[in-house]
């Protein structure tokens, strides 16, 4: 009887550990040669380090939509629980979304906004508002100059 009680107590104590399923997320980035995706990956790694039941698998598409699609297919075949993509371009989201939907895996798109008609394949879209951000930066510069003349250079930007 004592043996059965000990087994019961031990199994109740360790049940959450035994039953806890590790969550695996496939993450495909358009290019880890670019700084921004590496910053994002570093932040994701810091978060994962604080979670005992979470694991991220990364893939670098090297700017190639076909490679990104192949990477996502490999994640799906390996039965990941979710997908996060930073797409090479908007056009790839639908193809990836269809595959994710068929596999019943949620798709999270980061930074590159999908075409409006492709949002139906996306569980979540995460990004900043670049135009609003640029406006805020411009207002800060104007206010900081306080009417004084200045020369400006726009780097990696575009006029909208």
C-alpha positions as CSV (number, residue, x, y, z in Angstrom):
1,X,0.0,0.0,0.0
2,X,2.8,2.4,0.9
3,X,4.4,1.7,-2.4
4,X,1.2,2.6,-4.3
5,X,0.8,5.9,-2.2
6,X,4.5,6.8,-3.0
7,X,3.9,6.2,-6.7
8,X,0.7,8.3,-6.6
9,X,2.4,11.1,-4.8
10,X,5.5,11.1,-7.1
11,X,3.3,10.9,-10.2
12,X,1.1,13.8,-8.9
13,X,4.2,15.9,-8.1
14,X,5.9,15.2,-11.5
15,X,2.7,15.1,-13.7
16,X,3.0,18.8,-14.7
17,X,6.6,18.2,-15.8
18,X,5.7,15.0,-17.6
19,X,2.6,16.4,-19.3
20,X,4.1,19.8,-20.1
21,X,4.6,19.9,-23.9
22,X,7.4,22.0,-25.2
23,X,6.2,24.5,-27.8
24,X,8.3,24.7,-30.9
25,X,8.0,27.8,-33.2
26,X,9.5,27.9,-36.7
27,X,10.9,31.3,-37.5
28,X,11.8,32.2,-41.1
29,X,13.6,35.5,-41.6
30,X,14.1,37.1,-45.0
31,X,17.8,37.6,-44.4
32,X,20.0,37.4,-41.3
33,X,22.6,39.4,-43.2
34,X,20.5,42.5,-42.5
35,X,20.8,44.0,-39.0
36,X,17.2,44.4,-38.1
37,X,16.3,40.7,-38.3
38,X,19.4,39.8,-36.2
39,X,18.2,42.3,-33.5
40,X,14.8,40.7,-33.6
41,X,16.3,37.2,-33.3
42,X,18.5,38.3,-30.4
43,X,15.3,39.7,-28.6
44,X,13.4,36.5,-29.4
45,X,16.3,34.4,-28.0
46,X,16.3,36.4,-24.8
47,X,12.6,35.8,-24.3
48,X,13.0,32.0,-25.1
49,X,15.8,31.8,-22.5
50,X,13.3,32.8,-19.8
51,X,10.7,30.2,-20.9
52,X,11.3,26.5,-20.0
53,X,8.8,25.1,-22.5
54,X,9.5,27.2,-25.6
55,X,11.9,26.6,-28.4
56,X,12.5,28.6,-31.6
57,X,14.0,27.0,-34.8
58,X,15.4,29.6,-37.2
59,X,15.8,29.7,-40.9
60,X,17.5,32.3,-43.1
61,X,15.9,32.7,-46.5
62,X,18.8,34.8,-47.8
63,X,16.3,37.1,-49.6
64,X,15.0,34.2,-51.7
65,X,11.2,33.6,-51.6
66,X,11.5,30.0,-52.8
67,X,14.0,29.2,-50.0
68,X,11.6,30.8,-47.5
69,X,8.7,28.7,-48.8
70,X,11.0,25.6,-48.6
71,X,12.1,26.5,-45.0
72,X,8.4,26.9,-44.0
73,X,7.5,23.5,-45.6
74,X,10.4,21.9,-43.5
75,X,9.0,23.5,-40.3
76,X,5.5,22.2,-41.1
77,X,6.9,18.7,-41.8
78,X,8.7,18.8,-38.5
79,X,5.3,19.6,-36.8
80,X,6.1,23.0,-35.3
81,X,3.3,24.5,-33.2
82,X,3.4,27.9,-34.8
83,X,5.2,29.9,-37.5
84,X,6.7,33.3,-37.5
85,X,7.9,34.8,-40.7
86,X,9.6,38.1,-41.7
87,X,8.7,37.7,-45.4
88,X,11.0,38.3,-48.3
89,X,8.1,40.2,-49.9
90,X,4.3,40.5,-49.6
91,X,3.6,38.0,-52.3
92,X,5.0,35.0,-50.4
93,X,2.5,35.4,-47.5
94,X,-0.4,33.8,-49.3
95,X,1.6,30.7,-50.4
96,X,2.9,30.3,-46.8
97,X,-0.5,31.0,-45.3
98,X,-2.2,28.4,-47.4
99,X,0.3,25.8,-46.3
100,X,0.1,26.8,-42.6
101,X,-3.7,26.8,-42.7
102,X,-3.8,23.3,-44.3
103,X,-1.4,22.1,-41.5
104,X,-3.5,23.9,-38.8
105,X,-0.5,25.9,-37.7
106,X,-1.0,29.6,-36.8
107,X,1.0,32.0,-38.9
108,X,2.4,35.3,-37.4
109,X,3.8,37.8,-39.9
110,X,6.4,40.3,-38.7
111,X,7.4,43.7,-40.2
112,X,6.3,43.3,-43.9
113,X,2.6,43.9,-44.1
114,X,0.8,41.3,-46.1
115,X,-1.5,42.4,-48.9
116,X,-5.0,43.0,-47.5
117,X,-6.5,40.0,-49.3
118,X,-3.9,37.7,-47.8
119,X,-4.6,38.8,-44.2
120,X,-7.1,35.9,-44.0
121,X,-4.2,33.5,-43.8
122,X,-2.5,35.3,-41.0
123,X,-3.3,34.7,-37.3
124,X,-1.4,37.9,-36.3
125,X,0.5,40.7,-37.9
126,X,3.1,42.5,-35.9
127,X,4.9,45.7,-37.0
128,X,5.5,49.3,-36.3
129,X,3.9,52.2,-38.1
130,X,6.9,53.4,-40.1
131,X,5.1,56.5,-41.5
132,X,3.9,57.6,-38.1
133,X,7.4,56.9,-36.7
134,X,9.0,59.1,-39.4
135,X,6.5,61.9,-38.7
136,X,7.4,61.7,-35.0
137,X,11.1,61.8,-35.8
138,X,10.6,64.8,-38.1
139,X,8.6,66.7,-35.5
140,X,11.3,66.0,-32.9
141,X,14.0,67.4,-35.2
142,X,11.9,70.5,-36.0
143,X,11.2,71.1,-32.3
144,X,14.8,70.5,-31.4
145,X,16.0,73.0,-33.9
146,X,13.6,75.6,-32.6
147,X,13.6,77.6,-35.8
148,X,17.4,77.5,-36.4
149,X,18.4,76.6,-40.0
150,X,19.9,73.1,-40.6
151,X,20.8,70.7,-43.4
152,X,19.3,67.3,-43.4
153,X,20.1,63.9,-45.0
154,X,17.6,61.1,-45.3
155,X,19.2,57.7,-45.0
156,X,17.4,54.6,-46.1
157,X,14.1,56.4,-46.5
158,X,11.6,57.3,-49.1
159,X,9.2,60.1,-49.6
160,X,5.5,59.1,-49.4
